[in-house]
Amino acid sequence: GGEGGGWEGGGGWVMSMPAWALEVQQDPSSYEVCALVPRSLGGFAWQHARPSRPPGSLRVYEVHVGIATAREEVGRWSDLRTDLLPRIEQLGYTALLLLGLQEHGYYASFGYQVTSPLAPAERFGPPSELQALVDAAHGRGLLVLGEMVLAHSASSSTGREGLPQHAGGGPYFLPGEAGHHPGWGSRLFDYSRTEVLRLLLATIAHFAEAYRLDGFRLDAASTVLYRHRCLGLSPAHFCGARYEAFFGASSDVDEGGLTFVMLANLLAKRALQPPLLTVAEESSGYPGLCAPTHAWGAGFDYRMAMGIPDLWGRELALAHAPADAPLPVCEIADELTRARCDERRLAYAECHDQSLVGDQALAFRLMGAAMYDGMSAGAPPSPAVARGVALHKVSRLLTYALAADAYLNFVGNEFGHPEWVELPTGDNGHSFHHARRRWFLADDPGLRYAQLLAFDRAMHAAEASLRWLSSPPPTRGDVCADHPAQQLCFCRAGALFAFNLRHDSSADAVTREPCLGRAPGPRAAAEGGGAPPAAPSPRVLLNSDSAEFGGGGGEVRVREAEGEREESPCGRCGRRHRTWHVRLPPRTAAVIYSGV
């Protein structure tokens, strides 16, 4: 092991970390960090082949390794492999997204103050344990994605940790104030420098080759793409048809940053084998983010649907409105269908951003202090808990079915983990109380957390059966949103998704039978005398009000109206669609299907 050094003009040698360190180690007594020469990266005995990419349905489980344990300590790669992978597989997720992957000296930064970009986080275990985690995940058929923090780098006052810094900004950072992010206290890369591109592209390639990652999510892509870093700009700056905000003379696009993301996707799709799946966390709505690079797009496979969690946090929070207040059904439908036709969205009701200290998990926003003594499944729920449990399920299924080309969940939030995430600092007495996941809550069948977990598993089972993520999401014109009735209905993948958001009464919806999207074959048509075969009777695949999911046990009823059929056959499936009358209990979501 050893440290790098450099000559500070006229002042002697200054010790600093090598920028290209592949493994680091911190002395537990002095806290000094040094680089190691890894001896085992190429010698790991891989047991499992990588899963096929992309999977039929991309269902992503986002996890920070350090908090994934129930113990009040920092979790390790090995804990995730032995304790959490079985849970993730059983729930029905198809991919794992690792947060805090790269080495970061300050644990409470949640992994966003990266000090050695090519090295895996040392506090979670040696590199061989990360390799064993990825190998075990592949053995369970899970893709493994890593979050890449390549928009900025940690700044160290001593220079002995993090990338080398020169007075003029180089060799990696912009000079002067332009090289500092005022909100994060970190340094900003100069993407016009060849050495910066070499280092950051090598980071992606190294994790793909040495650790067999299947893809990456680029954190803070807007900070890469714009010189203004989106600082001080309101969402209205990018709204509407203001394409000059993206492409005009005053757009302030960082051409070097755009070049980097295009090169990163070219590397991921063409140079690396097998190709990587790529996701962008980008807040401005930059057009062409998911367009291919040969069409001058940035080349990502998916963009994070970042507006949806803000919608749910704003509209569902108990503190913001009376418990019986109507929800803005049309606004919800507008936001969930707001997408460009050439972009695929990784949609989510909440991710790690909503759980970090200063914010709260959605379940806690919904129920607040009522969660502390009101989650027993053996007692009638309080109004706050009944509302929160119902809307926790409704918001997730509505996001999943209406907005998603792929779906994401943050570790523990699938069962309504209470409160928030707060990593240990001096301000909280270095406490791990909020820096863990209380799995015992979900494992107790006497608590409503277990029922929310069962609903999450049932959602994924329904998607695995219907494969709705493989069909295009509905557009706004495909959605029936009735604010006075508090109803939402739409069809996708041959199924009807119906939502009653009323708190006080059941709702009746009249809707057309969903199109199954396939015309009958010649043999079926001949056997039926030229007419398409009759569709089976509708059946309820999922009812969020079921008692097993913590609901009131209300029944979803579907009745076919006698003699009510469309006059003309459907051009896609050849059937004259029937009319369905659907009755939903209060605050209930249902999936109804009439296919075989």
N, C-alpha and C positions, 0 to 999 in steps of 0.2 A: 504494500500500500504506500501511499505518499500523497503529497500535495503539489500543485503546480506553483509556479512562481513567475514573477515578471519584474522588469526593471522599471521603477517609477522614476522618471527623468530627474537625475541628480540626487535622488533621495535614498537610494539603496534598493535592496530587494524587498518586494511585498509578497507575502504568501497568499495564494488564492486557490480555489478549487479548479481542477481541470474541467473545461466546459463539456468535454466528451466522456466524462466519467460514466461507466456502465454499472457500477455498484459503489455504494458509499456505506460508511459505518460511523456511528457516533459513539464517542467514549462516554459511558454512563456517568463517570465522575466529573470530568472536565467539560463535557458537552461539546468538545471539539469534534469536527467532522472531517474525515479523510476519505480519499478515493481508494478503492481496491481494484486490483486486476482480477476480474472474475475468472475462475478456473473451470466452472462447471456448466456454463450456458450451453455449450455445444454437446455436452455429454449426457444430457437428460434422456432417459429411455422412455420415449413417448409410446403409450399403449393404445391410443385411440385415434382413429382418423377424424378429420374435421367434418362436421355435419355439412349437408348440402346447403348451398346459398344461392339465392335467398330462400328461407323456409317458406312453406305455403302461407303461413300467417306469422307475422312478426309481432310477438308479444314480449315486451322488454321488461325485465325486472331490474330496476336501478338500485344499486347498493353501495354504500360506503362501508368498506371492510372494517374500519375501526369501531363503528357503532353497531355492527350486525350481531354482536354477542349480547346475552342477557347479563353477563357479569359486568361489574363496575371496573372495567379495565379496557385497554386498547385491544380490539380483536385482531386476529391474525389471518393470513391467507389460509392456513390450515383449519381454522375454526369455520371459515366460510365453506371450505371443501367438505368437511365432515358433518357439520350441523345444518347448514342452510341449503346446500344444493339439493338434498332430498325434498325439502319443502317446496323449493322453486319448481322442481320437476312435477311434483304431485299436484301443484296448483294449475299447471298447464301452460306455464310460460315457455317461450322458445328461445329466449336470449337473455344474457346477463350483461349489464352495463356497470363497469367498475369505476367508481369515483375515487379520487385521491390516489390514483394509480402511480403517478410520478413522484419522485422524491421531493418532499417539502419540509423544510426545517421547522416550521411553526405548525403544530398539529391543529390548533384552533382555526387555522385558515381553511380547513375542510379540504385541503389539497390544492387550493388556488394560488398559493404563494410558492410556486415551483422553484427549487434551487438547483436541481440537477435533472434536466429534462429527459435524458436517456436512461436514467436509473430508476428502477421500481422503488416504491416507498420502503425504506429500510425498517421502519418501526413495525411493519406488518409481517416481517419475516424475510429470510433470504430469498434470492431469485429462484432457487429450486422449488420453493414452496408455491410461488406464483405459477411456475410451470406445472406443478402437480395439480393446482387448482384448475387451470385451463384444461389440462388433460382429462381430469375427472368430469368437468362440465361437458366436454366433447363426448365423453363416454355415455352421458345421459342425453345426448342429442341437442345440447344447448350451444348456441353461438355465444362467443364472448367478445364484447365490445369494450373498448377503453375510452374514457374521457381524456382527450388531449388538450392540455392547457398550453397553447402556442400563440396566444394573443399578447401575453405579457409575462414578465419574470420577476421573481422576488428581488427586492433591493436590500442589501445588507450594509449596515453602517461600517462594519469592519472590513468588508471585502473578502473575508475568509470563507464565506458561504455564498452560493449563487454564482451566476456567470460573471466573468471578469468585466470590470467597468473602467473605462478610461475617462479622463476629464472631458474629452470631446464627445463622449457618448459611445464610441466604438469599443470593441469591434462588433457589438451586437445591437446597441441601442441608439435611438435618435438623440441628437445633442440638445442640450438646454431643456427648457420647460416642455418642449414637444416630446421628450423622452420619458416624462413622468406622468403617471395616471393619478390625478389628485384624489380620486375617490378610493382607490385601492392601495395607494402607497407603493406601487410597483413600477418597474421600468418597462417601456414600450419598445418593441423591436423596430429596427430599420429594415424593412423588407426589400429595400433597393440594394442591400449588400449581399453579395454572393455567399459570403460566409454564413449569414443568417439563414438563407435558403438551404444551404448544405446541412446546417445543424438541425433545422426543424424537419426537413424532409427525411433526414437520417433517423430522427426520432420515430417517425411513423414506421419507416421500414424496419428499424431495429425491433420494435415491439411486435410487429407482424411476423418477423422471422425467428427471433429468439424465443418469443413467448406464444407464438401462433395465435395472436389475436385475430379475430375475424372481421374487425372493422373498428371505426372510431367515431366519437362525437366531438366536433370541434367546439370548444367552449368559447363564448363571447366572440362569435364571428363578426359582429358589427364593429367591434374594436379593431379587428383586422382590416375591415373593408373601408373604413372612413378615417380621415385625418381628424375630424372633429370628435371621433370615438362615441358619438351620440350623446355627449355630455351636454346637459342643459337643454336638450331638445325635447319638446313635448311630442306625444304620438301624432298630434295633428300635423306635424312637420312632414310626415310621410304618408298621410291619409289621402284618399281620393285618387284622382288622376294626375297628381303632381309628380309626373315622371322626371321633371327637371331636378327634383330632390335626389334622384338616383343617377341621372345621366346628363344633366345640364351642366353649364359652365361653372355653376356655383355648387355643384353636388358635393365637392370635397371628397370624392372617392380616392382612396389611396391605391394608385395603380400598382404599386409594389405589393400591397396586401392582396389585391385581386389576383395578381399573377401568382402569388404564393398559394392561394386556395385552389386555383386552377391546376397548378403543378401538383399539389397534394392529391387531388382527385385523379389526375392522370397517372400518378404513381400508384394510387390505390387500385385503379381499374385496369391499367395496361401493363405496368412494369412488375407488380407483385403478383405472384401466383400462389394460391387462388386469389382472385380479385377481392378487395375489401368492400364492405358495406360502409357507407359514410353518411353521417347525420350532422346538420348544422344547427347550433343554437344561435339564432339570428333574430334580432328584435325589430329591425326597421321594415321588414317585408321586402327586402331587396329583390327586384325582379330578375329572373334567370338563375336564381340560386340553385335550382334543381334541373336546369337545362343542361344538356351535355356540353362538354368543353368544345367539341367541334362546331357547335352552334354559338360559341362565345358565351356559354353559360359557365357558372361556377362548378357544376358537375356533381353536386351532392345527390344522394338517393332520396333523402328525407330532410324536411325542415321541422324543427320543434314547433308545435302549435302553441305559442307562448301566451296568446291572449285568452285562452280558455280557462286556465286556473284563476286569472284575475276576475273573470266573469263569475265563476262559482264562489270565490271568496267574497266578492262584493254582494252578490244577490242572496246567498244562502246563509250568511253569518247571522246568528240569532241576535247579536248586538245591534245590527243595522236596521232591523225591521221587526214588527210584531210577529209572533209565531204563526198567526193565521193570515198574514198579509199575502195577497196573491203574488205570484212570481211573474216577471215580464216574459211571457212565453214567446212572443214574437222576437224580442231582443235575443233571447237564448237561441232561437232557431237561426237568426241572422248570424250570430257569432260562430256557431258551430258549423255553418256552411260557408263561411267566408274563406275561400281558398281559390287559388288559381288552378285552372284545369291542367296545367303542365307540372304541377307540384304535388308530391305526396307528403302527407303530414303524419308525423309521429305525435299523436294526440294523447292528452292526459288530463285528468281532473286536478291533479296536484303532483309535484315532484319534490326534490329536495329543497328547492328554493322556497317553497311555501312552508316547510317545516322548520327551517332554521330560526334561531333565536331572533326575536323582533317580529316574527310572524308566528303562525300556529298551523298545526295539521288541520285539514278540513274538518275532521270529526270533532276536534276541539272547538273550532269556530262554530260548528253547528250546535254543539251541546254544552260547551263550557264546563263549569264546575259540576253540572249535573252528572258528568261521567264518573265522578269520584265515588258516588254511592248509589248510582242508579242503573248500573249495567248488569244487574243480576237477571238472568233469564227466568228465574223462579218467581219473580214478583212483577205485577203490572208496571209498565214503564210510565214515568212521568211524561207530561206533554212535551217537554224539551227533548227527552230521550226518544220518544216515539217519533217525533218530527225528524230528529237528527239521524236516527238509524234509517228511516225511510228515504230521506233525501240523499244520504251518503250512497245508497244503492242506486237511486234514480240518476244522480249526477254522473256516476261512473258508467252505467249502461248507456245513457244518452250520449256521452262523449265517445264511448267505444263504438257505438253503432252508427252515429250520424256524422262524426267528424273525422274518424280515424282511417288512415290507410295502414297504420301500425299503431299499437297501443303501448303505453308505458305506465308503470306504477313504481313508487318509491318504497323501499324496504319497510315493511311493517304497516304501511298505510292501507294495505288491502284489508286489514282487520280493524281499522279505525284506531290506530295507535293514538293515545291521548297526548295532549300538551304539545311539546316542540322538541327540537334538537339543539343542544347547547354543549359544545365541547369544553373541556376543562381549561380554565384560565385563572389568573390571579383574582379576577373580579368575582368568581363564584367559588373561591377556595379550592380550585383545582378538582372540582366535583365531577364525577362521572354519572351522576343521577339522571341527567337528561342526555347522556352520550352513550346510550345503549338501546336495545330493543327488548321490550318485555314480552318475550314469546310465551311466557306462562299465562298471560291473559288470553291469548288465542287458543291455547291448549286446554283451557278449562271449559268443559261443555256446559257448565252452569252460568257462563257469562255470555253476554250478547256479542262480545268480540268473536267468539267462535262461530256465531251465526253469520256475522259479516264476512268472515273468512270463507264459510261455506258458500256464500253468494258469489264471492270472487271466483271460486273454483267452478261454480255452475256457469258463470258468464263465459269462462274460457272453454268449457265443455260445449256450450251452445255454439260458440264461434267455430270450434273445431268441427262441429257437425255441419254447420251451414257455410263456413268459409266466407263470411261476409267481407273480411278484410281483402279478399282477392277480387271483389267486385267494386266498381267505382262508388264512392260515397254519394248519397243523394245531393242534388242541388237545392237551393232555397225554393225553387218552384215545385220540387217534388214533396215538400213538407207541408202538411196541413197543421197550422199553428193557430189555435183559437184561444185568444186571451180571456174573454169572458168565461168560457167553459173550462179554461185551464187545461187544455188538451194539446198533445202533440202526436201526430201519426205520420209514418212514412214506411216505405217498403225498401228492402235491400236484400239481395241474394235470395229472392223468392219468399221472403218472410215479411210479416207485418210487425213493426215495432210500435207499440201503443203506450202512451204515458198519460196518466191522470195526475195532475199536480194539485187538485183540490184537496183541502185538508179535512173537509167536513162531510163529503158525500161521494157516493159512487158516481161514475160518469158513463154515459152511453155514447158510443161513437159508431157512426155508419160509414163504412169504407168499402172500397172495391177490393176484391180478392187479389192478392199479390200475383204478379206474373212470374212464372217459374223460369222464364227466360230461355226456353228451348222448345223448338217445334217437334211434334211427334214424328218418328221415323216412318218410312213407307210401309213397313210391316204393320206397325200399330194403326196407321191410318186405314190400311186395307182391311184389317180385322174388325175395325170399327165402322166399316162401310163408308170410309172416306172422312168420317168425323173424328176429331181428336178424342182420346179417352177422357172420361170424367175424372176430375181431380178428386183425390181423397178428401174426407172431411177434415176440417181444420183441427189442429191440436196445439195445446199450449206447451211450448218448450221451456219457458221460464216465466215464473211469476214472482216478483220481488216481495209480494205480501205473504208468501208462504211462511208458515210458522217455523220451518227449519231455517229460514233466513232472518228470523227475528221480527217477522211481520205479524199482522193481526189474524192471519189465516183466512183472509178473504179469497173468494173464488173468482177467477177470471172466466167469464162466460162468453162463448162465441156461438152465434146462431146464424145459419144461412137463411137469408130471406127467400121464401118460396116464390119461384117464378121471376125473381128479379135478376136478370142477366143483361149484359151489354148487348146491343143489337148486332154489332159487327164483331167478328172474331179478332182476337189479338194478333197483330202482325208478327209477334215474336214466338208465341207458343201455340197459336191456332185455336185457343179456347175463347168462348164467350164468358167473360169473367162474371162470377157471382157477386152479390152484395152481402157483406158480413155486417152483423150487428154485434158489437163488442161492448161488454160491460166490465169496467175496471173498478176495484175498490179504491178508496182514497189513497193518494200518494203512492201510486203503484206503477211499475213498469212491467210490460209483458212482451214476450216474443211468441208469435203465433205463426204456424207453418202448416201448409196443406200438401207439401210434396211427399214423396215416398221416402 
